[in-house]
Amino acid sequence: MASFKQEFKEFALRGNVMDMAVGIIIGGAFGKIVSSLVDDILMPIVGLFTGGINFSELAYVIKPAEINAAGEEVVAATTLNYGLFIQNIVDFFIIALVIFMMIRAINSVRKKHEEPEAPAPEPSDEVKLLTEIRNLLDKKQ
């Protein structure tokens, strides 16, 4: 059991795991920002252009709600909420686009900072001569 604890401790405290944890936390916050952008800014504009449609309310009723004699809802309706699905698709595409642009920017910065490799130095005259001698000896055998 002690070796398991030690092994887990080494795994958990590695730099990669900590970096991943920070990335997940920042990613969660970024996801909330993008969701708010889509829900609160983009989708109302899209709804305006589509005749005032509120995508979060778009649903297909599979089974209507059951209402008692007093007019109260006894059993909620069963619905397919395709409007929310559309919003989630828009969320995904915006997140994917932003991540793509970030990776593209990071790669372009990396390319600028990478130094081109120096060409291999030309072999000296002695090395060239020895190479020719070796090649001639190989041909004779």
Salt bridges, closest charged atoms under 4 A:
GLU66 OE2 - LYS63 NZ 3.62
GLU122 OE2 - LYS128 NZ 3.32
